[in-house]
Amino acid sequence: MSSKSNYKKKLEIFRTYYKTNTGENLDDELLHIIIKISEAHADLKKDISTKKIVFLSAWDYFMFGLGSLVTATIMSCFFIILFLLLHK
């Protein structure tokens, strides 16, 4: 029962907010959609989190960059060699 009363409170808040800002009344169905989109947006905001990579020194940062460069170079060389071997 509390979720129903919570929904009615949200519905009344949205109805009042929209009425005061625009001067128009909205249907309950449209307000229901707005509330559901707002709740979905709030849930998505909670789920999305960014992972940060923290380097303790400049050397760690340099080695991270070097590792990504070396990995890309090795992968591209592998594909070039594979291409040359298959297309002789």
Residue, then its C-alpha position, 0 to 999 in steps of 0.5 A: m500500500s505504501s508504493k501506491s501512496n508513494y506513487k500518488k504523491k509523485l503524481e500530485i507533485f508532477r501535476t502541481y509542478y507542471k501546472t505551475n510552470t506551464g499553466e496546463n493540465l496533463d492526463d494521468e496516463l502522460l504523468h504516469i509515463i513521465i514518472k516511470i521515465s524519471e524512475a528509470h533514469a534515476d536507476l540508470k544513474k545509480d548503475i553507471s559508474t566509471k572506473k578510474i585508473v590511478f597511477l602512483s608515479a609517472w613511471d607507472y603511467f609511462m609503462f601503461g602507455l608503453g604496454s598499450l603501444v606494444t600490444a597494438t604493434i604486436m597485434s598489427c604485425f601478427f595480422i600482417i604476417l598472417f595476411l602475407l602467409l595466406h595470400k602467397 
